[in-house]
């Protein structure tokens, strides 16, 4: 079990949280199914999940909504903010389309955000306006060329991130109207209620049955509109006090490097990026890893070097979450 969790999480807690992360069932009662599989009563499981949610360890149960299906573009943006990093971070604090905002230990670029906008031009304009407001003169935007993997799960026994089974990413998901699905549905199932009938709220809002909700959820999951179902934990509060971006300068275009990175069980995101301004950043293959110690992450870095065979690679560690509590 990961260090720091022993006083908060019992063995049964860990059994339940692992089951809901890695074996989440697409049934009307996934919490009850998980509880029974680990020898807990469904009612006790719901009560405990609510306690862990209040403690901040459980963030949500639900689905990731593929931003591409929402008609948005995304970039990882790095700012050389120096001592003005908190002023810069505060500009993005209330922006729902800034989903990550971290202070990191790169010697030049110390603030890293993930920002989404309808177009590349709008995204660059928003970044430039923020930089000008706090007099940050150097920044780079790393747009997503292709996402190879997205699955943020935490192995509570091994103390390191390990992706789930729904980790592949559809780059061109269909539009909801083409599938005959109400556009409200993926938003309603992004965060499910912690009870033994978690889809009932969506069913009531949409005026359909729970079975119909589930049928449409399965369709959206199959088409890549919805992704990575199950329990989402706050890694830091669950004892995963270290996380790092592993960034690699590939030989060639980067596709093969990213494919190999996606095969690493510990990588939670794998993205091939392109920089703006062009050529400003050579380490265009990127993945995240989370662990209970820097040593574990450095071991993954060495494994990535051996398996992915990049020209160069480094781990850029997070120092502070500048947008804590955001449900991603």
C-alpha positions as CSV (number, residue, x, y, z in Angstrom):
1,X,0.0,0.0,0.0
2,X,1.2,3.5,-0.8
3,X,2.9,5.3,2.1
4,X,0.8,8.0,3.8
5,X,-2.5,6.2,3.3
6,X,-2.4,3.6,6.0
7,X,-4.3,5.7,8.5
8,X,-7.0,6.7,6.1
9,X,-7.6,3.7,4.0
10,X,-8.4,0.2,5.3
11,X,-7.7,-2.9,3.2
12,X,-11.4,-3.1,2.3
13,X,-11.3,0.6,1.3
14,X,-8.4,-0.2,-1.1
15,X,-10.2,-3.3,-2.4
16,X,-13.3,-1.1,-3.2
17,X,-11.3,1.8,-4.7
18,X,-9.2,-0.6,-6.9
19,X,-12.3,-2.4,-8.1
20,X,-14.1,0.8,-9.0
21,X,-11.0,2.1,-10.8
22,X,-10.0,-1.0,-12.8
23,X,-13.1,-3.2,-13.0
24,X,-15.9,-0.6,-13.2
25,X,-19.0,-2.4,-14.5
26,X,-21.3,-0.8,-17.1
27,X,-24.4,-1.8,-15.2
28,X,-27.3,0.1,-13.4
29,X,-25.6,-0.4,-10.0
30,X,-21.8,-0.3,-10.5
31,X,-21.1,0.7,-6.9
32,X,-23.2,-2.2,-5.6
33,X,-21.5,-4.6,-8.0
34,X,-18.0,-3.5,-6.9
35,X,-19.0,-3.7,-3.3
36,X,-20.3,-7.3,-3.6
37,X,-17.2,-8.4,-5.5
38,X,-15.0,-7.3,-2.6
39,X,-17.2,-8.6,0.2
40,X,-18.9,-5.3,1.3
41,X,-22.5,-4.5,1.6
42,X,-23.6,-2.0,-1.1
43,X,-25.0,0.4,1.5
44,X,-21.7,0.4,3.4
45,X,-19.7,1.0,0.3
46,X,-21.8,4.1,-0.6
47,X,-21.5,5.4,2.9
48,X,-17.7,4.9,2.8
49,X,-17.3,6.5,-0.7
50,X,-19.2,9.6,0.5
51,X,-16.8,9.8,3.5
52,X,-13.8,9.5,1.2
53,X,-15.3,12.1,-1.1
54,X,-15.7,14.5,1.8
55,X,-12.0,13.9,2.7
56,X,-11.1,14.7,-0.9
57,X,-9.6,11.4,-1.8
58,X,-12.5,10.4,-4.1
59,X,-13.0,13.1,-6.8
60,X,-15.8,11.5,-8.8
61,X,-17.2,8.3,-10.3
62,X,-18.1,8.8,-14.0
63,X,-16.6,9.3,-17.4
64,X,-14.1,11.5,-19.1
65,X,-15.8,13.5,-21.9
66,X,-13.4,13.7,-24.9
67,X,-12.8,17.3,-25.7
68,X,-12.5,16.6,-29.4
69,X,-16.2,15.6,-29.3
70,X,-16.9,19.0,-28.0
71,X,-15.3,20.7,-31.0
72,X,-12.3,22.1,-29.0
73,X,-8.6,22.2,-29.5
74,X,-6.1,21.8,-26.7
75,X,-2.5,22.7,-25.9
76,X,0.0,22.3,-23.1
77,X,1.4,25.8,-22.5
78,X,4.6,26.5,-20.6
79,X,5.4,30.0,-19.2
80,X,8.7,31.4,-18.0
81,X,6.8,33.2,-15.2
82,X,9.6,33.4,-12.6
83,X,8.4,34.8,-9.4
84,X,5.2,36.0,-10.9
85,X,3.9,32.4,-11.3
86,X,1.0,32.9,-8.7
87,X,-0.2,36.0,-10.5
88,X,-0.3,34.2,-13.7
89,X,-2.0,31.1,-12.2
90,X,-4.7,33.3,-10.7
91,X,-5.7,34.5,-14.1
92,X,-6.7,30.9,-15.0
93,X,-8.2,29.9,-11.7
94,X,-11.8,30.4,-12.7
95,X,-11.4,29.2,-16.3
96,X,-13.3,25.9,-16.8
97,X,-11.3,25.2,-19.9
98,X,-8.0,25.3,-18.1
99,X,-7.9,21.8,-16.7
100,X,-4.3,21.6,-15.3
101,X,-2.2,24.4,-13.8
102,X,1.1,23.3,-12.2
103,X,4.3,24.9,-10.9
104,X,7.0,22.6,-12.2
105,X,10.8,22.4,-11.7
106,X,12.0,23.1,-15.3
107,X,14.8,25.7,-15.1
108,X,13.1,28.1,-17.6
109,X,9.4,27.2,-17.9
110,X,7.9,27.0,-14.4
111,X,4.1,27.3,-15.0
112,X,2.5,24.6,-17.1
113,X,-1.2,24.7,-18.0
114,X,-3.5,22.6,-20.2
115,X,-6.0,24.9,-22.0
116,X,-8.8,24.3,-24.4
117,X,-10.5,26.7,-26.8
118,X,-12.8,26.3,-29.9
119,X,-9.9,27.2,-32.2
120,X,-6.1,27.4,-32.2
121,X,-6.3,31.2,-32.8
122,X,-8.5,31.7,-29.8
123,X,-6.3,29.6,-27.6
124,X,-3.1,31.5,-28.6
125,X,-4.9,34.8,-28.1
126,X,-6.0,33.8,-24.6
127,X,-2.5,32.7,-23.7
128,X,-0.9,35.8,-25.1
129,X,-3.3,38.1,-23.3
130,X,-2.6,36.4,-19.9
131,X,1.1,36.6,-20.5
132,X,0.9,40.3,-21.2
133,X,-1.1,41.0,-18.1
134,X,1.6,39.8,-15.8
135,X,4.5,40.7,-18.1
136,X,5.6,37.2,-19.0
137,X,7.6,37.5,-22.2
138,X,8.5,33.9,-22.9
139,X,6.0,31.1,-23.4
140,X,5.5,28.1,-25.7
141,X,2.3,26.3,-26.7
142,X,2.5,22.6,-27.3
143,X,-0.5,21.5,-29.4
144,X,-1.7,18.0,-29.4
145,X,-1.0,16.3,-32.7
146,X,-2.2,12.9,-31.5
147,X,-3.2,11.5,-28.2
148,X,-2.2,7.9,-27.9
149,X,-3.4,7.2,-24.4
150,X,-5.5,8.7,-21.6
151,X,-6.3,6.8,-18.4
152,X,-5.6,8.2,-15.0
153,X,-5.7,5.4,-12.4
154,X,-3.7,4.9,-9.3
155,X,-2.5,1.5,-8.1
156,X,-3.0,1.8,-4.4
157,X,-1.0,-1.3,-3.7
158,X,2.0,-0.6,-5.8
159,X,2.2,3.1,-5.2
160,X,2.4,4.1,-8.8
161,X,0.0,5.1,-11.6
162,X,-1.2,2.3,-13.8
163,X,-3.6,2.9,-16.6
164,X,-7.0,1.1,-16.9
165,X,-8.3,-0.9,-19.8
166,X,-10.1,1.9,-21.6
167,X,-7.0,3.9,-22.4
168,X,-7.1,4.3,-26.1
169,X,-8.2,7.7,-27.5
170,X,-10.4,8.3,-30.6
171,X,-8.9,11.3,-32.4
172,X,-12.0,12.0,-34.5
173,X,-15.0,11.0,-32.5
174,X,-18.4,11.4,-34.2
175,X,-20.8,14.3,-33.4
176,X,-23.5,13.5,-30.9
177,X,-26.3,14.6,-33.3
178,X,-25.0,12.0,-35.8
179,X,-25.4,9.4,-33.1
180,X,-28.8,10.5,-32.1
181,X,-27.7,11.2,-28.5
182,X,-28.8,14.2,-26.5
183,X,-25.8,16.5,-26.0
184,X,-26.6,16.8,-22.4
185,X,-26.0,13.1,-21.7
186,X,-22.2,13.0,-21.6
187,X,-22.2,16.0,-19.3
188,X,-24.7,14.3,-17.0
189,X,-22.6,11.1,-16.7
190,X,-19.3,12.8,-16.3
191,X,-19.9,12.9,-12.5
192,X,-22.4,10.3,-11.3
193,X,-24.2,10.5,-8.0
194,X,-22.7,8.3,-5.2
195,X,-25.7,6.0,-4.7
196,X,-26.9,2.6,-5.8
197,X,-28.7,4.0,-8.8
198,X,-26.2,6.5,-10.1
199,X,-27.7,6.9,-13.6
200,X,-31.2,7.8,-12.3
201,X,-30.4,11.5,-12.3
202,X,-29.4,11.4,-16.0
203,X,-32.5,9.3,-16.8
204,X,-34.8,11.8,-15.1
205,X,-33.3,14.8,-16.7
206,X,-33.4,13.2,-20.2
207,X,-36.8,11.6,-19.8
208,X,-35.6,8.1,-20.6
209,X,-35.0,4.9,-18.7
210,X,-31.8,4.0,-16.9
211,X,-31.4,1.1,-19.4
212,X,-31.6,3.6,-22.3
213,X,-29.0,5.8,-20.6
214,X,-26.7,2.9,-20.2
215,X,-27.2,1.8,-23.8
216,X,-26.2,5.3,-25.0
217,X,-23.3,5.4,-22.6
218,X,-21.9,2.2,-24.0
219,X,-22.4,3.6,-27.6
220,X,-20.5,6.8,-26.6
221,X,-17.7,4.8,-25.0
222,X,-17.4,2.5,-28.0
223,X,-17.2,5.6,-30.3
224,X,-14.6,7.4,-28.2
225,X,-16.9,10.3,-27.1
226,X,-16.7,9.0,-23.5
227,X,-13.5,7.6,-22.1
228,X,-11.8,6.2,-19.0
229,X,-14.9,5.2,-16.9
230,X,-14.9,4.6,-13.2
231,X,-13.5,6.1,-10.1
232,X,-11.2,9.1,-10.2
233,X,-9.0,9.7,-7.2
234,X,-7.1,12.8,-6.0
235,X,-3.7,11.2,-6.4
236,X,-2.0,13.6,-4.0
237,X,-4.5,13.0,-1.2
238,X,-4.3,9.2,-1.8
239,X,-0.6,9.3,-1.1
240,X,0.8,9.9,-4.6
241,X,2.7,12.9,-3.6
242,X,5.0,13.0,-6.7
243,X,4.1,13.4,-10.4
244,X,6.1,14.3,-13.4
245,X,5.9,14.9,-17.1
246,X,8.3,12.7,-18.9
247,X,9.2,14.5,-22.1
248,X,11.2,12.9,-24.9
249,X,13.0,14.2,-27.9
250,X,12.3,11.5,-30.4
251,X,14.4,10.1,-33.3
252,X,12.3,11.0,-36.3
253,X,8.7,12.2,-36.2
254,X,7.8,10.8,-32.8
255,X,5.0,8.4,-33.6
256,X,7.0,5.3,-32.8
257,X,8.3,6.8,-29.6
258,X,4.8,7.6,-28.4
259,X,3.4,4.2,-29.4
260,X,6.1,2.6,-27.1
261,X,5.3,5.1,-24.3
262,X,1.7,4.2,-24.5
263,X,2.6,0.5,-23.9
264,X,4.2,1.4,-20.5
265,X,1.6,0.5,-17.9
266,X,2.6,3.5,-15.7
267,X,1.9,6.2,-18.2
268,X,-1.4,8.0,-17.7
269,X,-1.4,10.3,-20.7
270,X,0.7,9.9,-23.9
271,X,0.6,12.8,-26.4
272,X,2.6,13.7,-29.5
273,X,2.9,17.5,-29.6
274,X,4.0,20.2,-32.0
275,X,5.3,23.5,-30.7
276,X,4.3,27.1,-31.3
277,X,6.5,28.9,-32.2
278,X,7.6,26.1,-34.5
279,X,10.8,24.3,-33.3
280,X,10.8,26.1,-29.9
281,X,10.5,22.7,-28.1
282,X,12.1,19.5,-29.3
283,X,10.8,17.1,-26.6
284,X,7.5,16.6,-28.4
285,X,6.6,13.1,-27.0
286,X,5.1,13.5,-23.6
287,X,3.6,11.3,-20.9
288,X,2.6,11.6,-17.2
289,X,3.5,9.3,-14.3
290,X,2.4,9.6,-10.7
291,X,4.0,7.8,-7.7
292,X,4.6,7.9,-4.0
293,X,8.3,8.8,-4.4
294,X,10.6,10.5,-6.9
295,X,12.6,7.3,-7.0
296,X,9.7,5.4,-8.5
297,X,9.3,8.0,-11.2
298,X,13.0,8.1,-12.0
299,X,12.8,4.3,-12.5
300,X,10.0,4.8,-15.0
301,X,12.1,7.5,-16.7
302,X,15.0,5.0,-17.1
303,X,12.6,2.3,-18.4
304,X,11.2,4.8,-20.9
305,X,14.7,5.6,-22.2
306,X,15.4,1.9,-22.7
307,X,12.1,1.1,-24.3
308,X,11.3,4.2,-26.3
309,X,14.9,5.0,-27.3
310,X,14.6,8.8,-27.5
311,X,17.4,11.1,-28.5
312,X,16.9,12.8,-25.1
313,X,14.4,12.5,-22.2
314,X,13.8,14.2,-18.9
315,X,11.3,14.2,-16.0
316,X,9.8,17.6,-15.1
317,X,8.4,17.3,-11.6
318,X,5.4,19.1,-10.3
319,X,6.1,21.3,-7.3
320,X,2.5,22.7,-6.6
321,X,-1.0,22.2,-8.0
322,X,-2.0,25.8,-8.8
323,X,-5.6,24.8,-9.4
324,X,-6.3,22.4,-6.6
325,X,-9.6,20.6,-6.3
326,X,-10.6,20.9,-9.9
327,X,-12.5,17.9,-11.1
328,X,-10.9,16.8,-14.4
